[in-house]
């Protein structure tokens, strides 16, 4: 009761090196027409439309960009 049970889940990675490279390229490129910036969901949808992954969440995009120390230029107030 005092200690957590050891977790041994293994999650399959959604993005391989090629998909991550495409994600970075997209994030650094100009956003689609009619948009001023890329959103996490737009990036996820674009990777799916390019058939790099079957499905992808915006949270996976956020974590991948954070891991690579990239941002979409959105500054937090504070």
N, C-alpha and C positions, 0 to 999 in steps of 0.2 A: 504494500500500500504506500510505502514511502518512496519507492523508485519506479520510474516508468519502465514498461516492458520494452526491450530492444526492438526496434522496427527494422524490418528487412525487406521493405518494398523496393522493387526495381522498376523504374519508369523508362519506357522507350523514348529516345530523343525524337522529337518531331522534325527538327532541322538538322540536316547534315552540313558539312562544310560548304558545299555548293549553294545550298539554300540560304545559309547565313551570309555568304558573299553577295548573293542577290538582294537580300534584305538590306544590307549596308549600302549597296549601290542605289537601291530605291530610296532609302531614307535620305541619302545625300543628293538625290536628284530633285528636279523641279516637281512640284505636286501636279496632279491631274488638272486639266482645264476646269475652271470653275471653282477650284479650291485654292486657298491661300497657303495651306500647310498640309503635310501628310499627317493623318491620324494613325493610331495604332491599328484600328480596325481596317482602314484603307490599305495599309501595308499588308495586313493578314489576308485580306480579300485579293489583293494583287498577286501574292505568292500562290494562292489557290488557283487563280485564273491562269497563271503561267504553268500550271500543272507541276509545280515543284513539291507540293504537299497535297494530301487529300482534304484535310481540314486543318485549321490553325486558329488559335484564339489570340485576341489582342494582348492578353496577359503573357503569352509565350513570346510575342514580339517585344513587349516591354522588357521582359527579363533578359532576352537575348541582346537587345540594344544596351541595357544597363551593364551586362557582363562585358560588353565591348567598350564600355565607357562612352557611348554615344547618346545624344539626346536629340529631340526634334526641335530644339531651340526654345522650348517652352520654359519660362522662368517662373518659379514659385514665388509668391509674395511672402515677405517675411523678413 
